[in-house]
Amino acid sequence: MTLPARSIRRRSVLLPMAACSALLLTGCGSGGSGGTTVKGVHLAKAGQLTTCTHLPYPPFQFEKGGKVVGFDVAMIDLVAEELGVKQVVVDKSFETIKTGADLNANTCDVAAAGMTITDERKQNLDFSAPYFDATQALLARKGLKVDSLKDVTSKKLKLGSQSSTTGEDFARKAGADSRSFESSDAELNGLRTGQVDVIIQDFPVVQSWLKDSRTAAKFELVGNLDTGEQYGFAVKKGGNPQLLKKIDAAIAKARKDGTYRKLHEKWIGPLPEDAR
């Protein structure tokens, strides 16, 4: 992953989660840079697990009723619960998330941004076990008669993509000269306003957009591209191995006890048989 009338905003949104209990607080040790250590995990700020993301990216993270919610948020909530702290989400540029800059600056403890695991990103981040299998999709104006990137290029259609994403990389490697948008909502707005004819974006995000009748009335899914991608949560490179273990454990437990399926159904839709 990675403006219509909005620029990138730097903000924090508190999510409802139980704070450290009195008993737990007595066992919280002081960490560096004003942070704290809870159950062996160093946190950038006492009493909270700080998550960097890039908004909006529904159904993984987006604002609703003044709070940041979504599948990624719910998954990291499981980690926060295990640590006995609240989760706080900070909206950052996807570029500074994927390069590890935000984690290195102790702006956050974990990156959860619908982020595909790649060898390039592994140079800057330590990834969790994969938690989601992703594909790319093409969304187009109705009536274009296009179902592939080859059609887009051969018909000289204008393609839009989200900057710094694997979808953009995939399109350009396929020979498509895409117009880059800073965020997913900017990309969709580019399609709505006719700046581009087709956009490439992660399939669940396109699915989420099409739940809006106004979008579904004018645009349609014209291609689902299996790129073999998997999402992972990330922590500071070499800097937080105990947190990474907690995240992996939370993913494994959620898959085993049915929590993963319930969250998937709530935020994304039915869980595919091969992902159970």
Secondary structure, 3 states (H helix, E strand, C coil): CCCCCCCCCCEEEECCCCCCCHHHHCCCEECHHHCEEECCEEECECCEEEEEECCCECCCEEEECCEEECHHHHHHHHHHHHHCCEEEEEECCHHHHHCCHHHHCCCCCEECCCCECCHHHHCCEEECCCCEEEEEEEEEECCCCCCCHHHHHHCCCCEEEECCCHHHHHHHHCCCCCEEECCHHHHHHHHHCCCCCEEEEEHHHHHHHCCCHHHHHHEEEEEEEEEEEEECCEEECCCCHHHHHHHHHHHHHHHHHCHHHHHHHHHCCCCCHHHC
